């Protein structure tokens, strides 16, 4: 098990910080890097570890980087944080997520790093989220010097397993994240890095070259070439270097770990913990692990040729969570680690639960008579879902699913009998439905819940399916009203125990707000339970499983900061009676702090308001505002953005505005407006 002891190490005497290193591109652009490396690297060259993201290495990720980069450098590596073109202090413009030019630049940067006199000629890539994505994407391009990747909270399928769509349904995260990305693209470089004469010109070029990214993404509502680009599942064999895939159960990106370990021919190992969208050494819910040491084992083997035993690690190290009553936030989850030697595992077998329409129950027998059932859920079914991805645990809480009884009240329920002996569900479940709709467009949400003896309903997993995407995401087709279809709904992966006396529940609903955008007309679904079942991956035996131990949490000395303004947060649901609307409102104020070593004061605020009509889905709306500000001496740059989404029966309507202020005076403004036709959505 994990030792909760925390060790902080000071490596400052043995390493060198190169605050700004320009990495040249063949077209004349320069990308800004920060490099922390051992002081003796010129005499004893070391491998380079690259993190390549758009989140401002100078003042955006600096606090986290300090703890990680100095640790890597103190343990014999050159740690490199590179700003993507058009972000931070790098020249050029941000075009969109994961464009080919971004990959091309990475290939050039890797070759440049490998050629430096302090580098041994081998390079690894590490990153969480964006950096996890492009680590896989660049690996698929096979730059010669790239020998290993650690990819955290990433995806192999940009359409199905990212913030935009899930099961062909439009996630409201496409506006949440899209608004933040819209803001990131409009932020200025640092005058100390690019020069007093140049920074305003670069800032204005960024604002003028900005895109309303949610509108761009929503022009592609099916899985077309736009999404296939950068989706490494298109050809897993493209990746030949070693990959460590990592995620957490309350993160939005668990599927990639299962997919990569199962499909890569290159060496690949997976770690799935209880965490959200965070590095495991700071993982919440805990227990956090000594992930830096795991990285070193990986790098030592694949970049230095040292036998550290990583090839003998289990294919999967998975945290099996105990059954606990749902909470909006957990500091730590109870459970234990499983070391599963091979994945897929023969020790996990599917258990089939059939739907009994007469008694609305789950049975092990298939011989059930036909009893049709109908459901048309309130538009607010889904309020207990929590966030699609728990991004800010420890900073923006609570984000986790609540007691599901409120959502269960608007759903069709099939309940199993109390369990006679404990079971463990490990992996991805699947639910087959025989279903008909009275509308040509509808979606279905399916939840797998753990029912405690006192009636508390704990969501274990869930899945979504836009029924127009029943035959795949590339060529959706409208439903024929009243016609039954057999459809499969894949549920999110999990490792969860169900104790004796608890029972399982399958809950089916026609809405799941505020996680996803509603159908244009409220549908009524008819279920034929005689054609329905759930396939649950049940752990049969732990024979030959490995004992999993992680080192205590460890990282380098934290960055010194001075708090100049306290932050606050709130998450609330507001029901407006007169016009029958409900509003999910999240207000985030990170306060302000000075990064002491560079003297820059940073602040960030964000407010998102998702609205739904309780009886009219066309009253739905999303409105997200963000403000980011940077101050140091005479430098005072502020960016404000607002993005909005509404819809009618045929179109989505989007608006966006960015306003920039230089020393509190208007500097630049850019507004956007777009209408995008609904495509089976």
C-alpha positions in Angstrom: 0.0 0.0 0.0 1.0 3.6 -0.3 3.1 5.3 2.4 1.4 8.6 3.0 4.7 10.2 4.2 5.7 13.2 2.1 9.4 14.0 1.2 10.4 17.4 -0.2 13.9 17.5 -1.6 16.1 20.6 -2.3 18.1 20.2 -5.5 19.0 23.8 -6.1 22.8 23.4 -5.5 23.1 20.6 -8.0 21.0 21.9 -10.9 20.8 24.9 -13.2 17.7 26.8 -14.2 17.7 28.3 -17.7 14.8 30.6 -17.6 14.5 31.3 -21.3 15.9 29.1 -24.1 14.8 29.8 -27.7 14.1 26.6 -29.7 14.4 27.5 -33.4 11.9 26.3 -36.0 12.7 25.8 -39.7 10.3 28.5 -40.8 11.9 31.2 -38.6 9.6 31.0 -35.6 11.1 30.6 -32.1 9.5 28.6 -29.3 10.1 29.5 -25.7 11.4 26.9 -23.3 12.5 26.7 -19.7 15.1 24.1 -19.1 16.3 22.8 -15.7 19.2 20.4 -15.9 22.1 19.0 -13.8 25.0 21.5 -13.5 27.4 18.9 -14.9 25.3 17.9 -17.9 27.9 19.4 -20.4 30.5 16.9 -19.0 28.1 14.1 -18.5 25.2 14.5 -21.0 21.7 13.4 -19.8 18.4 12.5 -21.5 15.8 15.3 -22.0 12.2 15.1 -20.7 9.8 17.3 -22.6 6.5 18.7 -21.6 4.9 20.6 -24.5 1.7 22.5 -23.7 0.0 26.0 -24.2 -0.4 26.9 -20.5 2.4 29.5 -20.1 5.6 28.0 -18.7 6.7 31.4 -17.3 3.7 32.1 -15.0 1.0 29.5 -15.7 2.4 26.1 -14.8 5.4 27.4 -12.9 4.3 26.4 -9.4 3.7 22.8 -10.5 6.8 22.8 -12.8 9.1 23.9 -9.9 8.3 20.7 -7.9 8.6 18.4 -11.0 11.4 19.9 -13.1 13.8 20.3 -10.3 13.1 16.8 -9.1 13.8 15.3 -12.6 17.0 17.5 -12.9 18.2 16.5 -9.5 17.8 12.8 -10.5 19.8 13.0 -13.7 17.6 14.5 -16.4 17.1 17.7 -18.3 13.5 18.8 -17.7 12.1 20.9 -20.6 8.9 23.0 -20.5 8.1 24.2 -24.0 5.3 26.7 -24.9 3.3 25.7 -28.0 3.4 28.2 -30.8 1.2 31.2 -30.0 1.1 30.5 -26.3 3.2 31.8 -23.4 6.2 33.5 -25.0 6.4 31.4 -28.2 6.0 33.1 -31.5 3.2 32.3 -34.0 -0.5 31.7 -33.3 -2.5 28.9 -31.6 -4.6 27.5 -34.5 -6.6 24.9 -32.6 -6.1 21.8 -30.5 -3.6 19.2 -31.7 -3.0 20.6 -35.2 -0.4 19.0 -37.5 1.8 22.1 -37.2 2.0 21.5 -33.4 3.2 17.9 -34.0 5.7 19.2 -36.7 7.1 21.7 -34.2 7.5 19.0 -31.6 9.5 16.8 -34.0 11.8 19.7 -34.7 12.1 20.5 -31.0 12.9 16.9 -30.1 15.7 16.8 -32.8 17.1 20.1 -31.5 17.1 18.9 -27.9 18.8 15.6 -28.8 21.6 17.6 -30.6 22.5 19.8 -27.6 25.8 19.2 -25.9 24.2 18.6 -22.6 21.8 15.9 -24.0 22.7 12.2 -24.4 20.6 12.1 -27.6 17.5 10.4 -26.1 14.3 12.2 -25.3 11.1 11.3 -23.4 7.8 13.1 -23.3 5.5 13.5 -20.3 2.2 15.4 -19.9 -1.2 15.5 -18.4 -4.3 16.3 -20.5 -3.0 18.3 -23.5 0.5 17.1 -22.9 -0.7 13.6 -22.6 -2.5 13.9 -25.9 0.4 15.2 -27.9 2.8 12.8 -26.3 0.9 10.0 -28.0 0.4 12.0 -31.2 4.1 12.8 -31.5 5.1 9.2 -30.7 2.9 8.1 -33.6 5.1 10.3 -35.8 8.2 8.4 -34.6 10.8 11.1 -34.2 14.1 9.0 -33.9 15.2 10.5 -30.5 11.9 9.9 -28.8 12.3 6.7 -26.8 9.5 6.8 -24.2 6.3 8.6 -23.2 4.3 9.0 -20.0 0.8 10.0 -20.9 -1.6 11.0 -18.2 -5.3 11.7 -18.5 -5.3 11.6 -22.3 -7.2 10.0 -25.1 -6.7 7.8 -28.1 -10.0 8.9 -29.7 -10.6 12.7 -29.9 -14.2 12.3 -30.8 -15.5 9.8 -28.3 -13.2 10.4 -25.3 -12.6 14.1 -25.0 -14.5 17.1 -23.7 -16.5 17.6 -26.9 -18.7 14.5 -27.3 -19.6 11.3 -25.4 -21.5 8.6 -27.2 -22.4 11.1 -29.9 -24.0 13.5 -27.3 -22.7 17.1 -27.0 -21.0 17.6 -23.7 -21.4 21.0 -22.0 -17.7 20.8 -21.3 -17.1 21.8 -24.9 -18.3 25.3 -23.8 -16.6 25.0 -20.4 -13.1 24.0 -21.7 -13.7 25.9 -25.0 -14.1 29.1 -23.1 -10.9 28.7 -21.2 -9.0 27.8 -24.3 -10.6 30.9 -26.0 -9.0 32.9 -23.1 -5.6 31.1 -23.3 -5.3 32.0 -27.0 -5.8 35.7 -26.2 -3.2 36.0 -23.4 -0.1 38.2 -23.8 3.6 37.1 -23.7 5.8 38.4 -20.9 7.7 41.6 -21.8 10.7 40.4 -19.9 10.9 37.4 -22.2 10.1 38.8 -25.6 11.0 42.5 -25.1 9.2 45.7 -24.3 8.9 46.7 -28.0 7.5 43.4 -29.1 5.0 42.1 -26.6 2.1 44.3 -27.5 2.5 43.5 -31.2 2.4 39.8 -30.4 -0.6 40.3 -28.1 -2.6 42.1 -30.7 -1.7 39.4 -33.4 -3.0 36.7 -31.0 -6.3 38.4 -30.5 -6.8 39.2 -34.2 -5.9 35.6 -35.0 -8.2 34.0 -32.4 -10.9 31.5 -33.3 -14.1 30.8 -31.5 -13.1 27.3 -30.8 -16.4 25.8 -29.7 -18.0 26.9 -33.0 -15.1 25.3 -34.9 -15.6 22.0 -33.0 -19.4 22.0 -33.4 -19.0 22.2 -37.1 -17.9 18.5 -36.8 -20.7 16.7 -35.0 -19.8 13.3 -36.4 -16.5 11.4 -36.2 -15.0 12.7 -39.4 -11.4 13.4 -40.6 -11.2 16.4 -38.2 -11.4 14.1 -35.2 -9.5 11.2 -36.7 -6.5 13.5 -37.0 -4.6 13.1 -33.7 -6.7 10.0 -32.6 -3.9 7.4 -32.3 -6.4 4.5 -32.3 -6.6 5.0 -36.1 -3.4 2.9 -36.2 -1.9 1.8 -32.9 1.0 0.3 -34.7 2.3 3.8 -35.5 3.5 4.0 -31.9 6.7 2.1 -31.4 8.2 3.7 -28.3 7.3 2.6 -24.7 4.2 4.2 -23.2 3.1 4.5 -19.6 -0.6 5.4 -19.5 -2.1 6.9 -16.3 -5.5 8.2 -15.2 -7.9 8.3 -12.3 -11.4 7.0 -11.7 -13.0 10.4 -11.4 -11.1 11.9 -14.3 -12.8 12.1 -17.7 -10.1 10.1 -19.4 -10.0 6.5 -18.1 -10.7 4.7 -21.4 -7.3 5.5 -22.9 -5.5 3.4 -20.3 -7.6 0.3 -21.1 -7.3 0.9 -24.8 -3.5 1.5 -24.9 -2.5 -1.4 -22.7 -4.8 -3.7 -24.7 -3.8 -2.6 -28.2 -0.3 -1.3 -28.3 2.3 -3.7 -29.6 5.0 -1.4 -28.1 5.8 -1.9 -24.4 2.9 -0.3 -22.4 1.9 -0.3 -18.7 -1.2 1.2 -17.1 -1.9 2.8 -13.7 -5.5 3.7 -12.7 -5.9 5.4 -9.3 -8.7 7.1 -7.4 -7.7 10.5 -8.5 -9.2 13.3 -10.6 -7.4 15.2 -13.4 -4.2 15.5 -11.5 -0.7 14.1 -11.4 -0.7 11.1 -9.0 1.9 12.6 -6.6 -0.8 15.3 -5.8 -3.7 13.0 -6.5 -7.1 13.8 -5.0 -9.0 11.8 -3.9 -6.0 10.1 -2.3 -4.1 8.0 -1.7 -1.5 9.9 -3.7 1.6 7.8 -4.7 5.3 8.4 -5.2 4.8 9.0 -8.9 8.0 10.8 -9.5 9.9 7.7 -8.5 7.7 5.7 -10.9 8.6 8.2 -13.7 12.3 7.8 -12.8 12.0 4.0 -13.1 10.5 4.4 -16.5 13.0 7.0 -17.7 16.0 5.1 -16.3 15.0 2.0 -18.2 13.9 3.4 -21.6 16.2 6.5 -21.8 19.3 5.2 -20.0 19.1 1.4 -20.5 19.1 0.6 -16.7 17.3 -2.5 -15.7 14.7 -1.1 -13.2 12.2 -3.9 -13.5 9.5 -1.9 -15.3 9.1 -4.5 -18.0 8.2 -7.0 -15.2 5.5 -4.6 -13.7 1.9 -5.8 -14.0 0.2 -4.7 -17.2 -2.3 -2.9 -15.0 -2.0 -1.4 -11.5 -5.5 -0.6 -10.5 -6.9 0.9 -7.3 -9.9 -1.2 -6.2 -12.3 1.2 -4.4 -14.3 0.2 -1.4 -18.0 0.9 -1.4 -18.6 4.3 0.3 -21.6 6.5 0.4 -21.3 9.3 -2.2 -19.8 12.6 -1.1 -19.4 15.8 -3.2 -15.7 15.6 -2.3 -13.4 12.9 -1.0 -10.0 13.7 0.4 -9.2 10.0 0.2 -10.9 6.9 -1.0 -10.7 3.6 0.9 -9.5 0.6 -1.1 -6.4 -1.3 -2.2 -4.2 -1.8 -5.2 -4.4 -4.8 -7.6 -1.5 -5.8 -9.7 -3.1 -7.4 -12.8 -0.3 -9.2 -14.7 -2.0 -9.4 -18.1 -4.7 -7.2 -19.6 -7.3 -8.2 -20.7 -7.3 -10.5 -17.7 -8.7 -14.0 -17.7 -9.4 -13.5 -14.0 -12.2 -11.0 -15.0 -15.3 -12.5 -16.6 -18.6 -11.0 -17.8 -21.6 -11.6 -15.6 -24.9 -11.0 -17.4 -27.9 -9.4 -15.7 -31.2 -9.5 -17.6 -34.0 -7.0 -17.3 -37.3 -8.1 -16.0 -39.9 -5.7 -17.3 -42.8 -7.1 -15.2 -41.1 -6.5 -11.8 -38.5 -3.8 -13.0 -35.7 -6.0 -11.7 -32.4 -7.6 -12.7 -32.3 -11.4 -13.1 -29.7 -14.0 -14.0 -32.3 -15.9 -16.1 -32.9 -14.9 -19.7 -36.3 -16.5 -19.9 -38.4 -13.3 -19.4 -41.7 -12.2 -20.9 -42.2 -9.1 -22.9 -43.5 -6.1 -20.8 -42.9 -2.8 -22.4 -42.0 0.2 -20.3 -41.9 3.9 -21.2 -39.8 6.8 -19.8 -39.7 10.6 -20.4 -37.4 12.1 -17.9 -37.5 15.7 -16.5 -34.9 17.9 -18.2 -33.1 18.3 -14.9 -32.4 14.6 -14.5 -28.6 14.5 -14.1 -28.2 17.2 -11.5 -26.6 14.6 -9.2 -24.0 13.6 -11.9 -21.1 15.7 -10.8 -18.6 17.0 -13.4 -17.8 15.0 -16.5 -14.2 15.4 -15.5 -13.1 16.4 -12.0 -10.5 19.0 -12.9 -10.0 21.1 -9.9 -10.2 18.7 -6.9 -8.5 20.4 -4.0 -9.1 23.8 -5.6 -12.7 23.8 -7.0 -14.8 21.4 -5.0 -17.2 19.7 -4.9 -17.2 18.0 -8.3 -18.1 14.4 -7.6 -21.5 12.6 -8.1 -24.0 13.0 -5.3 -26.6 10.6 -3.9 -28.4 9.4 -7.1 -31.9 9.2 -5.6 -33.0 12.5 -7.1 -31.8 11.4 -10.6 -33.3 7.9 -10.0 -36.7 9.5 -9.4 -36.7 10.7 -13.1 -35.4 7.4 -14.5 -36.6 3.9 -15.3 -35.0 1.6 -12.7 -34.1 -2.1 -12.7 -33.0 -3.4 -9.3 -31.1 -6.5 -8.4 -31.5 -8.5 -5.2 -29.2 -7.9 -2.2 -25.8 -9.4 -2.9 -25.1 -12.6 -0.9 -21.3 -12.2 -1.0 -19.0 -9.3 -2.0 -18.1 -8.8 -5.6 -15.7 -6.5 -7.4 -16.5 -4.9 -10.7 -13.2 -4.3 -12.6 -13.2 -2.8 -16.1 -15.8 -1.4 -18.6 -19.4 -2.6 -18.4 -21.8 -2.7 -21.4 -25.6 -2.4 -21.4 -27.7 -3.7 -24.3 -31.1 -2.0 -24.8 -34.0 -2.7 -27.1 -35.4 0.7 -27.4 -37.9 2.9 -29.4 -38.5 6.6 -29.5 -41.5 8.7 -30.3 -39.2 11.3 -31.8 -36.6 11.0 -34.6 -33.9 12.4 -32.3 -33.2 11.2 -28.8 -30.4 10.1 -26.5 -30.3 7.7 -23.6 -28.3 7.9 -20.3 -27.5 4.7 -18.5 -26.2 4.5 -14.9 -24.9 1.6 -12.9 -25.6 2.3 -9.2 -24.7 0.7 -5.9 -27.7 0.7 -3.6 -26.8 0.7 0.1 -29.1 -0.9 2.7 -30.4 2.5 3.8 -31.4 3.4 0.2 -28.4 5.6 -0.6 -27.8 5.4 -4.3 -24.1 5.5 -5.3 -23.2 5.9 -9.0 -20.5 3.4 -9.9 -20.4 4.1 -13.6 -22.5 5.5 -16.5 -22.7 5.8 -20.3 -24.4 8.0 -22.9 -25.6 7.3 -26.4 -27.1 9.6 -29.0 -29.5 7.1 -30.6 -28.8 8.5 -34.0 -25.3 7.2 -33.5 -26.5 3.6 -32.8 -24.5 2.3 -35.8 -21.4 4.3 -35.1 -20.3 8.0 -35.0 -19.2 8.4 -38.6 -22.6 8.3 -40.3 -25.5 9.0 -37.8 -29.1 8.6 -39.0 -32.3 9.7 -37.5 -34.6 7.3 -35.8 -37.9 6.0 -37.2 -40.5 6.9 -34.6 -41.9 3.8 -32.9 -39.3 1.4 -34.3 -37.3 -0.7 -31.9 -33.6 -0.8 -32.2 -31.0 -2.9 -30.4 -28.2 -0.6 -29.1 -25.2 -0.9 -27.0 -24.2 1.6 -24.3 -20.6 1.4 -23.1 -20.1 2.4 -19.5 -17.1 4.2 -18.0 -14.4 1.9 -16.6 -14.2 1.4 -12.8 -12.8 -0.9 -10.1 -15.4 -1.0 -7.3 -16.4 -3.5 -4.6 -20.0 -4.2 -3.8 -20.4 -5.5 -0.3 -22.8 -8.2 1.0 -26.3 -6.7 1.5 -26.0 -4.0 -1.1 -27.6 -4.3 -4.5 -27.1 -3.2 -8.1 -29.4 -0.8 -10.0 -29.5 0.1 -13.7 -31.1 3.5 -14.2 -32.2 4.7 -17.6 -33.1 8.3 -18.4 -33.8 10.5 -21.5 -31.9 13.5 -20.2 -28.6 14.1 -18.4 -28.3 17.8 -17.8 -26.1 19.7 -17.0 -23.5 17.3 -18.4 -24.9 17.2 -21.9 -27.0 19.4 -24.2 -30.6 18.3 -24.4 -32.4 16.9 -27.5 -34.5 19.6 -29.3 -37.8 18.0 -28.4 -38.4 16.0 -25.2 -38.6 12.4 -26.3 -40.5 9.4 -24.8 -38.6 6.2 -24.9 -40.1 2.8 -24.9 -38.0 -0.1 -23.5 -38.5 -3.7 -24.3 -36.8 -5.3 -21.3 -36.9 -8.8 -22.8 -34.2 -7.6 -25.2 -32.1 -5.8 -22.6 -29.2 -6.9 -20.4 -26.1 -5.7 -18.6 -22.6 -7.3 -19.0 -20.6 -6.6 -15.9 -16.8 -7.4 -15.6 -16.6 -9.3 -12.3 -13.3 -10.2 -10.7 -13.2 -14.0 -10.2 -9.8 -14.5 -8.6 -6.7 -12.7 -7.6 -4.5 -15.7 -8.1 -1.1 -14.7 -9.5 -1.9 -11.0 -9.1 1.1 -9.0 -8.0 1.6 -7.2 -4.7 1.6 -3.4 -5.6 3.7 -1.0 -3.6 4.5 2.6 -4.4 7.1 4.8 -2.8 6.1 7.7 -0.6 5.1 11.0 -2.3 8.2 13.0 -3.2 8.9 16.2 -5.1 11.3 19.1 -5.1 11.1 22.3 -3.0 7.9 24.2 -3.7 8.0 27.6 -5.3 7.7 30.6 -3.0 4.6 32.7 -3.5 2.9 35.6 -1.7 -0.9 35.6 -1.6 -2.3 39.1 -2.3 -6.0 38.3 -2.6 -8.0 35.4 -1.3 -10.2 33.4 -3.6 -13.6 31.9 -3.2 -15.8 29.5 -5.0 -19.4 28.4 -5.2 -21.5 25.7 -6.9 -25.2 26.1 -6.8 -28.4 25.1 -8.6 -31.1 27.8 -9.0 -34.6 27.0 -10.0 -36.5 30.0 -11.5 -40.2 29.4 -10.9 -41.8 32.0 -13.2 -40.2 30.9 -16.5 -39.6 27.2 -15.4 -35.8 27.2 -15.9 -33.0 25.7 -13.9 -29.5 27.1 -13.7 -26.3 25.3 -12.8 -23.9 28.1 -11.7 -20.2 27.6 -10.8 -18.2 30.7 -9.7 -14.5 30.4 -9.4 -12.1 33.0 -8.1 -8.5 31.8 -7.7 -7.7 35.1 -5.9 -4.3 36.6 -6.7 -0.7 35.8 -5.8 2.8 36.9 -6.6 5.3 34.4 -7.9 8.2 35.6 -5.8 11.1 34.6 -8.0 9.8 36.5 -11.1 7.7 39.2 -9.3 4.6 38.6 -11.4 1.2 38.8 -9.8 -1.4 36.5 -11.4 -5.1 36.2 -11.0 -7.9 34.2 -12.7 -11.7 34.1 -12.4 -14.3 32.1 -14.2 -18.1 31.8 -14.1 -20.2 29.3 -15.9 -24.0 29.3 -16.1 -25.7 26.4 -17.7 -29.5 26.8 -18.1 -32.2 24.3 -19.1 -36.0 24.7 -19.6 -37.7 22.4 -17.2 -40.4 21.6 -19.8 -38.8 23.2 -22.9 -35.3 22.1 -23.9 -35.0 25.0 -26.3 -34.6 27.3 -23.4 -31.2 25.8 -22.8 -28.2 28.1 -22.7 -24.5 28.2 -21.7 -22.7 31.3 -20.7 -19.1 31.3 -19.6 -17.0 34.3 -18.6 -13.2 34.3 -17.8 -10.8 37.0 -16.7 -7.0 36.6 -16.5 -4.6 39.3 -15.3 -0.8 39.7 -15.1 0.9 42.5 -13.2 4.6 43.3 -12.5 5.9 46.9 -12.2 4.5 48.9 -15.1 3.1 45.7 -16.8 -0.6 45.3 -16.2 -2.3 43.1 -18.8 -5.9 41.8 -18.5 -8.0 39.6 -20.8 -11.7 39.2 -20.4 -13.7 36.7 -22.5 -17.4 35.7 -22.7 -18.8 32.8 -24.8 -22.5 31.9 -25.2 -24.4 29.0 -26.7 -28.2 28.7 -27.4 -30.1 26.6 -29.9 -33.3 26.1 -31.7 -34.7 23.0 -33.4 -32.3 23.3 -36.4 -29.3 25.4 -35.3 -26.8 26.0 -32.6 -26.0 29.7 -32.1 -22.7 30.8 -30.6 -21.2 34.1 -29.6 -17.8 35.1 -28.3 -16.1 38.3 -27.3 -12.6 39.0 -26.1 -11.5 42.3 -24.6 -7.9 43.1 -23.7 -6.8 45.9 -21.4 -3.3 47.4 -21.1 -2.8 49.3 -17.8 -6.6 49.4 -17.4 -7.1 51.0 -20.8 -8.8 49.2 -23.7 -6.2 47.6 -25.9 -8.0 45.3 -28.3 -11.4 43.7 -28.9 -12.6 40.9 -31.1 -16.2 39.5 -31.4 -17.5 36.4 -33.0 -20.9 35.1 -34.1 -21.8 31.8 -35.6 -24.7 29.5 -36.3 -24.1 25.8 -36.9 -26.7 23.4 -38.2 -27.6 20.6 -35.8 -26.5 17.3 -37.3 -28.6 14.5 -35.7 -28.0 16.1 -32.3 
